[in-house]
């Protein structure tokens, strides 16, 4: 099996894990605030990386100063801002709503390609983008309980999608220069330090440092953060970095189409979230627009 096929298989697994991660973030937030959840998530991810390093599965190469700047810059987009915005958004929204918004990733990737890489777009792609935005507007227009918290959640989730686009655009070059496991280890370590500093600082300010480990008293939080730390952070970061080496960013974003479907089904079946008729109609138009964007590409685009 060639490396491109392995990359596609890895992307399929990453899509399943990512789609279900919305569910586990919601479960974790039931017993923790976003900052503590991220701190514990990346602490588990860091120790997973450390174990892999001890057994020589991961080897950190020597990195020049110029590449360190590039790696840190990419890490600001993913995992730092991506997971921070995602957790803040999910605090005030449902897993289903988050899944719908994350369906916009291919569209934002398309726009980024047009703006920053001067890529051409077709009439149908532009129409698809408009249809998707209309579908999202349709959903929230009919939500009678929409308030400031919901609007804030939408903004955070959209920002999370935008940071992933930035990661795709900026990370392509650096991912070709280093082993994907090594880069995953570095990015996880950066996030581990950053999120723990933020969490601990918050507890020190509020004089609540004793409650730092309190969420682990709840079994649902423990298995949620283990899933998020090991599978949805370390494994997906590795699979994402690996795929960026062998596949175009535009093709990688296609797999995100399944994320909202997995998140919606998981939210309804596992969390008991209610999916109304306007959610179904709006989601249909969101996905229809994404399909148009992906199918009707300019002939000279890969």
C-alpha positions, -999 to +999 in steps of 0.1 A: +000+000+000+015+033-010+018+063+013-010+082-004-035+054+003-023+052+039-028+090+042-064+085+030-071+057+055-056+078+082-078+107+073-109+085+075-100+074+110-092+110+119-126+121+106-144+096+128-124+105+159-129+143+153-166+139+147-171+121+180-147+146+198-175+172+199-195+147+221-166+142+245-159+179+248-195+184+258-192+156+284-160+171+297-174+206+300-203+193+321-177+190+350-151+216+340-145+250+325-128+252+290-094+262+303-091+233+328-104+208+302-078+219+277-051+218+303-060+182+313-065+172+277-030+183+267-014+170+299-026+135+290-015+141+254+019+153+267+025+122+288+014+100+259+040+117+238+066+112+266+059+075+268+063+072+230+096+091+234+108+068+262+102+037+239+120+055+210+088+055+189+093+093+186+127+108+179+129+146+180+154+158+153+176+188+155+155+218+143+171+251+130+160+284+144+142+294+112+121+262+113+113+267+150+097+301+142+076+283+115+066+255+138+056+278+166+037+300+142+017+269+129+012+257+165-005+290+174-032+282+148-033+245+156-036+232+183-036+264+205-063+287+189-082+258+172-089+239+204-093+270+225-120+284+203-136+250+199-139+245+237-152+280+243-178+276+215-190+242+227-195+256+262-226+275+249-237+253+219-246+217+211-224+192+195-248+192+165-245+229+160-207+227+162-208+199+136-229+221+112-205+250+115-174+228+110-190+218+076-178+252+064-141+241+065-139+233+028-156+266+019-132+287+041-103+267+027-115+276-008-117+313+001-083+312+017-069+296-015-084+324-036-072+352-014-038+340-004-028+316-032-047+334-060-066+301-069-095+304-093-131+296-084-161+286-105-196+300-106-209+269-090-184+271-062-194+307-054-230+296-055-223+267-032-207+290-007-238+312-007-261+282-003-241+270+027-242+303+044-279+306+037-284+271+053-266+282+085-286+315+086-319+295+081-311+273+112-304+301+136-333+323+123-357+297+134-341+291+168-365+309+191-341+306+221-311+322+204-294+347+226-261+364+232-244+332+245-255+314+213-241+342+191-208+341+210-207+304+206-212+307+168-184+333+166-160+311+186-168+280+165-163+299+132-130+312+145-120+277+153-127+267+117-107+297+104-077+287+125-078+252+110-077+269+076-047+289+087-030+257+098-037+241+064-022+271+045+008+277+067+016+241+077+020+226+043+057+235+038+070+228+073+052+194+073+073+182+044+106+189+062+101+169+094+087+136+106+050+139+114+053+122+148+081+146+158+061+176+148+031+163+167+053+159+198+065+195+195+030+209+189+015+190+218+043+201+241+037+237+232-001+234+239+006+215+271+027+244+285+004+271+272-029+257+284-016+246+318-001+281+324-035+297+316-054+272+338-031+275+368-030+313+365-068+314+365-069+292+397-042+313+414-061+345+407-094+330+420-076+313+449-090+279+437-059+259+429-072+230+450-100+225+425-076+219+396-079+181+397-115+181+410-131+172+376-114+138+377-138+129+406-164+124+378-159+092+357-175+108+326-149+136+327-120+111+331-129+089+301-138+120+281-104+137+287-086+104+280-103+102+246-096+138+239-060+136+250-049+104+234-071+098+204-084+133+195-052+151+202-021+129+197-035+105+171-054+130+151-025+155+151-002+128+138-027+117+111-033+153+101+004+161+099+010+129+080-017+137+055-004+172+049+029+156+037+013+134+010-020+151+001-031+185-011-048+207+016-079+209-006-084+172-005-078+169+032-106+194+038-130+172+019-130+147+048-144+173+071-178+169+053-184+138+074-176+156+107-210+173+110-229+141+102-210+122+129-214+151+154-251+154+147-258+117+149-237+114+181-253+145+197-288+131+191-280+095+201-255+099+229-264+133+244-301+134+237-299+166+217-330+176+199-328+180+161-357+201+148-371+202+112-352+235+105-320+219+116-325+192+090-334+216+063-305+240+071-280+211+073-292+199+039-284+233+024-251+236+042-239+202+029-254+209-006-233+240-008-202+222+003-208+195-023-210+221-050-178+237-038-159+204-040-173+190-072-172+220-095-136+229-093-116+248-120-101+223-144-066+234-137-070+228-099-059+196-083 
